[in-house]
């Protein structure tokens, strides 16, 4: 039984910050690469950021590079996404996900997903 539960979303204004959390259970957390994806209504689910298993090397979409930071706390089985300088274009439902790969930017390589947390950014 694998569960990924996101939290921390909300409605904010442009320029504000949010920190999303994803608590994992039912897995050996440190053994898996993790990622954040987002999906707006009528749009595809797009890559936001990823972090490798074990050592935690990070990767980002160009659209969030320099504004978002992905991190993990293996002792707490928790994945984070710190989002700064939020823009209306960041409005989406944000999902955390698990991959069996060391790290992946490919949505199709993620095997477990949370149910998402909504982030809405107004101008």
C-alpha positions in Angstrom: 0.0 0.0 0.0 1.6 3.2 -1.2 0.1 6.6 -0.3 1.3 10.0 -1.3 -0.6 12.9 0.3 0.0 16.5 -0.8 -0.8 19.5 1.3 0.0 23.2 1.4 -1.9 24.6 -1.6 -4.1 27.6 -1.5 -5.1 30.9 -3.1 -2.4 33.6 -3.2 -1.5 36.7 -5.1 1.2 37.1 -7.6 4.6 37.4 -5.9 3.6 35.4 -2.9 5.1 32.1 -1.7 3.8 28.7 -0.8 5.4 25.5 0.4 3.9 22.2 -0.7 4.5 19.0 1.2 4.0 15.4 0.2 4.1 12.7 2.9 4.8 9.2 1.7 3.9 6.0 3.3 4.1 2.3 2.4 7.5 2.7 0.6 11.1 2.9 1.5 11.1 6.6 0.7 14.8 7.1 0.2 15.0 4.4 -2.4 12.8 6.3 -4.9 13.2 9.3 -7.0 10.4 11.8 -6.5 8.8 14.5 -8.6 6.3 17.4 -8.7 4.0 17.8 -11.6 1.1 20.2 -12.2 -2.0 20.3 -14.3 -4.3 23.1 -15.2 -7.9 22.5 -16.5 -7.8 21.3 -20.1 -4.0 21.0 -20.1 -1.5 18.1 -19.9 0.1 17.2 -16.6 3.5 18.9 -16.9 6.8 18.4 -15.2 7.8 20.9 -12.5 10.8 19.4 -10.7 12.4 16.2 -9.6 14.8 15.0 -7.0 16.9 11.9 -7.2 16.8 9.0 -4.7 19.4 8.9 -2.0 21.6 12.0 -2.7 18.8 14.3 -3.8 20.1 15.8 -7.0 17.5 18.2 -8.3 16.1 19.2 -11.7 13.6 21.8 -12.8 11.4 22.9 -15.6 12.7 26.1 -17.2 9.5 27.9 -16.2 10.1 27.5 -12.5 13.9 27.5 -12.4 15.2 30.0 -9.9 11.7 30.3 -8.2 10.9 26.8 -7.0 13.0 24.5 -4.9 12.4 20.8 -4.5 13.8 19.0 -1.5 13.3 15.9 0.5 13.6 14.9 4.2 14.1 11.1 4.1 13.8 10.8 7.9 10.3 12.2 7.7 9.3 10.5 4.4 8.4 14.0 3.1 8.9 15.8 -0.2 8.7 19.5 -0.4 8.2 22.1 -3.1 9.0 25.7 -2.0 7.4 28.1 -4.5 8.5 31.7 -4.5 7.6 34.6 -6.7 4.4 32.9 -7.8 2.8 33.9 -11.1 -0.7 33.4 -12.4 0.7 30.9 -14.9 1.6 28.7 -11.9 -2.1 28.1 -11.2 -2.7 24.4 -11.4 -3.3 21.3 -9.3 0.1 20.1 -8.1 0.9 16.4 -7.7 3.7 14.6 -6.1 4.8 11.3 -7.6 7.2 8.4 -7.2 9.5 6.8 -9.8 11.5 3.6 -9.7 14.2 5.5 -11.6 17.0 7.2 -9.8 15.5 10.4 -11.1 13.2 11.2 -14.0 11.7 14.1 -15.9 9.4 11.8 -17.8 5.8 11.7 -16.5 5.4 8.1 -17.9 8.1 6.8 -15.6 6.3 7.8 -12.4 4.4 4.9 -10.9 2.5 6.3 -8.0 0.7 9.6 -7.6 -0.9 11.7 -4.9 -4.3 13.2 -5.5 -3.0 16.7 -5.8 -3.3 20.1 -4.0 -4.7 23.1 -5.7 -2.6 26.3 -6.1 -4.3 29.4 -7.4 -2.4 32.6 -8.1 -4.2 35.8 -8.9 -2.8 38.9 -10.4 
